[in-house]
Amino acid sequence: MDLIFWRHAEAALEGEGDDALERPLTAKGERQAERMAEWLNRRLAHSTRILVSPALRCQQTAKALGRKFRTAADLAPGASPEVVLHVARWPDAGEPVLVIGHQPTLGLAASLVLTGVAQAWSIKKSAVWWIRHRPRDDEGQVILQAVQSPDCL
């Protein structure tokens, strides 16, 4: 199973009294999302299941892909890494899964998958972490397939 974490692109700063779910992407964030979407679209299988936080900035990031996606309320800001992995059906999903979400949740989920311990790892805005689980013996093997930042595209 391939599990791809994509942190939303740069969003407007949160102002006092603002709804955290309604922050839009900045112009820079729109460019980041477009660059990363182009990179992903060259690599993602057509069968990839795309799960997106209900936050506007994640919805806008996902739309850059030009593919169908499902909004998952469980991926809202503050979600636990365990919930993210459950929603993605890690490591047993029959198709690749792309999760578009938030920090610190995605960093915690990535560290949990790769090390077995949730740690405060940072994932840059609009960066992708591509993790693969493949069957090996009784336990399986987890591989960090790729890490890509929009700054490197």
Secondary structure, DSSP 8 states (H G I E B T S, - for coil): -EEEEEE---B----TT--GGG--B-HHHHHHHHHHHHHHHTTS-TT-EEEE-SSHHHHHHHHTT-S--EE-GGGSTT--HHHHHHHHTTTT-SS-EEEEE-TTHHHHHHHHHHHSS-------TT-EEEEEEE--TTT-EEEEEEEE-GGG-
